[in-house]
Amino acid sequence: MATIPSRPAAQPAAAGPALNLKGGAAILAPISAFPNGVPGNALVLLPINPNGTPVEKKIVEGPVALQMEEVWKLLGFNGPAVQVQDDQGRPIAIGLEDLLAGLEKHWNDGPEDLNRGRIFAQELLKHGRHEKAEKVMSKIVALGGDGEDWLGLGVAQLAQKKLDKAESTLKGAQNLLKDSPFPSLQLAKVMKEKGDPKGEREQVERAIQIDNNSVDGWAYLSASIKEQRGDDAMVAEVEELANAPVNSKCAAPYIALQGFFAGDAKDEKVREKAIGFAKKAVERAPGDTLALLCLSALYGQGGKIDEVVKLLAPHEGTMQRDVRLAHNYFEALFALRDLQKITALLNKLATSQVREVKQFAIERSRAISQMLQQQQQQLAQAAQQK
């Protein structure tokens, strides 16, 4: 068994005067190393199957330093750990190779079930196994796959630089998914790889015409202009297109623009520029969840906690459906120590029909309760000392 602190030690003095520890730190030790109880900031790694190398054999003479690959081996994982869900929807870690082998067997046991193959292919794509993903998606397409399957096959071919095949496949996906911008965006990537900037621009504009509130489409367009002509040209051209009557109520152009400056949010001038674009996104679409997330995050990074609360307070109803918005609002209220509003928010979120939101409310309520208990204990101890 191993315990891993969830935050770095506050005073790593024991490491020695010549060593300056930065970032996270972890201790690997048997549970017997904590006779006075496991630290409150610890996590416990417990092998579910008995096929891992017994940790005690390696640490019998004291704590040891391990690479993450060694941790996975000690826990019996085949490959690096990836997170999946068990049959009850709980997150669980498993070795990548074991996951892929299990998904492949699951599909081979029921090859007529295309959804099994789709899940297998999705994980292959996610983890960069493009050649294998292409073979799986080819079978699915041959068995009567839909437009999304054609799109996945084209993505796998593009990743391997099979440009002619990818172009043909993605055009097929484009015909089948007439309301989706994604085949056109992938075709834009193909055109770029082929050195055809005109074709690339045509495909990006087609994607935006299909869905003018596609952040991915506007982000691709912005990146393309920025790469060719710089930041000023990017902002000017995107704003010009964003102000066309057909796009005038879309938040996506400004969500895309703020993203190019939000990454350097430690620079106050750059952050203010990002905030300016995020504000325009919210002004265009006051109820757009992504626009609210971007602006509230930028306010939070700049320490403008009151602005976060002012921005998000009217959207508690949306928070019952989107845990990301709930998180930003909760963190702002917690920073202000507004327990009355925090309690009211968590009680409302606890009634949500969305599992992630409900779980968020339960976990935060438990944390607040523990914090208040600790404060009461500290006050009681201080009173006794007096």
N, C-alpha and C positions, 0 to 999 in steps of 0.2 A: 504494500500500500504506500502511496506517496502523497504528501501534502504539499500544495503549491500555493503560496500566498497570492492573493488577488491584487496586491499592490506592493511596490518596492519597500524594502526596509527603510525606515526613516533615518537611521544612523548606521551606515555600513562601516563603522570605524574599525571593526575587528578584521576587516579585509587587509589591513596594513597601510602604512603611511604612503606607500608609493602607488597605491591603486585607487583610482577615482571611478567609482561605479556610477553608471548612468542608465536611465531607463528602468525596466523591470528586473526583478531578481526572484529566484525561486530556491526552495530547499527541498531536496529529495531525502526522505528519511522514513523509517518504519514508525508506525503509530506509537510504539513503545518509547520512542525518543521524546514524547511529550507526556511525561508522568503527571503533570499538573493540568492536563487537558489540552485539546487541540486549539491553537490560536484562533481567535474569532475571524481573522481575515484569511483563513486557509480554505483551499478547495481540496477535495479528496478524489484521487484517481484510483478506481477500483476495477481490476480486470473482471469482465463478466464471464469469460471462459477461462478454463484452467490451462490454456496452452501457452501462456506467457512465461518467460524466464522468471523464476522467483526473485523478486527484488531483494529479498533478504540476503541471498547469496552474494550479491555484489556490494551491499552496504553493511555487511556484518561488522566491519572494522571501522565504521563511521560514515558520515555523509560523503557523497561523491558528486563530481561535476559530470553532467551528461549532455551530449548533443541531443536535439529533438529526435533524430532518427533512432538513437538508442532508447529513448523513452518509449517510442512506438514499439520497438522490438521487445522491450521488457514487458509491455502490456499485451504482447502477443499479436500486435497488428501486422498485417501483411501490406506494407507500403505506408505512406503518411496518413495521418488521421483526417477523415472528412466527416462532416456532420450530416446525418440523415434523420428520419423519424421512425420510431417503432410503430407497431400496429395500433398503439393508443395515441399516436400523435406526439409523443414525447421526443425531444432531441436526444440523439445517441451518436456516439463516435464509433467509427469502424475504419479499418484499413482500406485504402483506396483499391488495392488489387482485389481484396475480398469483396468489396462492393461491386466492382465491375464483373467479377466472376459470377457472383450471385445473380446479377441482373441478366447476364448472358444465359445462364442456365434457366432462369425464369422464362426468358423468351423462347429458348429452345424447347422447353416443356410445353409451350403453347404458341407455336409459330403463327397460328391463325389470328391471334390476338395482337393487332398492330400496336395497341397502346403499350404493350410490354416492350416492343421494339423501340417505340418512341422514347420511352423512359431511359432505356439503355443508351440510345443514340444521344440523348440530351446530356447524360453524364459523360459520355465519351467526348463530346464537343466541349463541355465545360472544363475538362481536364486535358485538353489538347491532343486527344487521340484521334486526329482527323482522318487518317487513313482507314482506321477501323470504323469510324463513324460513317464514312462514305459508303462502305460496304453494307452496313446495316440500313442506312437510308435508301440505298439503291434497291434493296430487297423490299422495303416498305413501299416505295414508289411503284415498283413492279407489281405489287400485290393490290394496287388500287389506292395508294396514298393520296392525300389531299394537298391543297396548295401549301400548307405549312410544312409538309414533308418535302415538297419540291424546294422550298426555301431552305430547309435544313441541309438538304443534299448540296445545294448550290454554295452554301456557306462552307461546308466541308471541302468542296472542290476548290473554292477560292483560297482557303487557308493553305492548300497544297500548291498554289500557283498554277492550277489546271485551268487557265483562264478561258480558253475556248469552251471547254465543257461547262464551266461555271456560268459563262454568259448565256449559253443555250438553256441551261437548267433554270436560271433565274428569270429568263424571259418567260419560261413556262409557268413559273410561280407568279409572275406579274399578271399573266392572263387569268390565272385561277384566283388570285387575291386582288381583285380590282379596287378594293377599298382600303388596302393596306399600303403604307409608304415603304415598308421594309424591303420588298424585292427591289424597288427602285434605288434605295440607298445602297444595297449590296451591289447592284449593277454599277452604281457610281464608283464603288471601290474597284470593280473590275476594269472600268474605263481608265481609272487612275493608274492601275498597274500596267495597262496597255499603252500608257503615254498619250491618252486622248482627252485633254482637258475640256474640249468642247462637249464631248459625249458625257463626261463626268458631270459638267454643269447642267446639262439637259436632264440627266437622271435625278439630280438633286432637286431641281425645280419641279420636276414631275412629282417627286415625293411630297413636296410642300403643297402642290396643287391638290393632291389626293387628300392630304390631311394638313391643313394650314396651322393646326395647333400641335404639330408633332415637334417636340423639343429636339428629338434626334435629328430630324430633318434640318431644322434651323442651326443646330450645333454643327452639323456636317458642313453646311453652307458657310458658316462663320469661320470654321477652321480652314476651309479651302481658300477663302479670300485672305485670311490672315497669313497663311503660308506663302501666298503669291505676292501680296502687296502690303502686308503689315497691319497693325492694329487700327490705325486711323481709317484706312480704306474699309476694313472689316465693319467697323461701327457705322460708317457713312452708308455703305451699300445695304447692310442689313436693315438699318432704320428706314432707308428709302423704301425698301420692299415691304417692311412691316407697316408702313403708313399707307400703303395701297388700301383702298376701300374694303377689299375682300378680306384683308388681314387686320383691319383696324381694331378689332376686339379680341385679338389673340394675345395671350400672355407669353406664348412660347418663344417669340423672337428675343424678348428681353430676358427671359429665363436663360436662354442660351448665351446671350452676351454677358450676363453677370457671372456665368460660370468661368469665363476666361480670365476674370479678374479676382474672383473669390478665392482662387487657389493661393493667392499671395496676400491673404487677409491680414498678415502681421504688419504689412506696410499700410499705414493709416490712409495715405492718399489713394492707394489702389483699392483699399477696402471701401472708401467712400464712393469711388467710381462704381464698384460692384453694387453698393447699396442703392445708388441712383438708378441703375438699370432694374434692380429687383423692385424698387418702388414703382417704376413704370409698369412692370408686369402686374403688380397688385392693383394699380389704378385701372388697368385695362380689364382685369378679371378679378374682382375682389374676393370671389369665392374659390379661386383656383388653388387647390391644395399645395401643389408644387411651388407656386409663386410665394405662398405664405411660408412654406418651409424654408425657402432660400432666404427671404428677407429676415425672418426671425433668427435664423442661424447666423446671419451676418451681424445683426444687432447684438446677439449674444457674444460673438467673438470680440466685438468692440466694447463689451461691458455695458451696453445700453439695455439693461434689464427691464427698466420701466417701459421702454419702447416695445419690447417683446410682449409684455403683458397687455399693453394697450392694443397691439396688433392682433393678438390671438384671442383675447377675451370674448369677442363676439362669435367665436367659432367652436364653442364647446360641443355643439351638436355634431360637427364634422369630426371632432376628436373621438367620438364614439365609434367611428368607422375607420379612423386612420391613427395608428399608434404613434407614428412619427410626429404628428402634430401634437398629440397628447404629451409626448416626451418633452418637446421643446417648451410647452406651456408649463408643465410640472417643474422642470428645471428652473425656469424663471421665477415661479412662485416660491420654490424652495430657497433660491438665492436671496429672496426678499424675506424669508421666514414668515410668510403669510399663511399660517396654519389653518385659519378659518377657510380661506379660499381653497387651500390644498385639500382639506377634508371634504368640502363640497364637491370638488372636482373628482376625487377618487370615488366618492359614493356614486356619482353619476356614471363614471366610466365602468364601475363594477356591474352595472345593468346592461352593458353592451352585449350584443349578440355576436361580436367579433372576438374570437378566442384570444388573439394576441392582445387586444385592448383590455379584455377582462383580466388576463394574466398579469398585464402591466399594472393594473389597479391593485390587484391582490398583493403583488410583490412590493410595490411602493407603500401600500398601507402597512404592511408588516415592518418595513424598514423604518417608517415614521414612528410606529408604536415602540419599536426597540430603542430608537433615539430618545423618545420622551421618557422611557423607563430608565435609561442610563442617566439622563439629566436629573431625574428625581432621586436616583441613588446618590449621585454626586452632591446634590443639595443636602440630602440627609446626612451624608458623611461629613460635609462641611459644618453642618449644625452640631453634630456630635463632638467634633474637634473643638468648637468654640465652647 
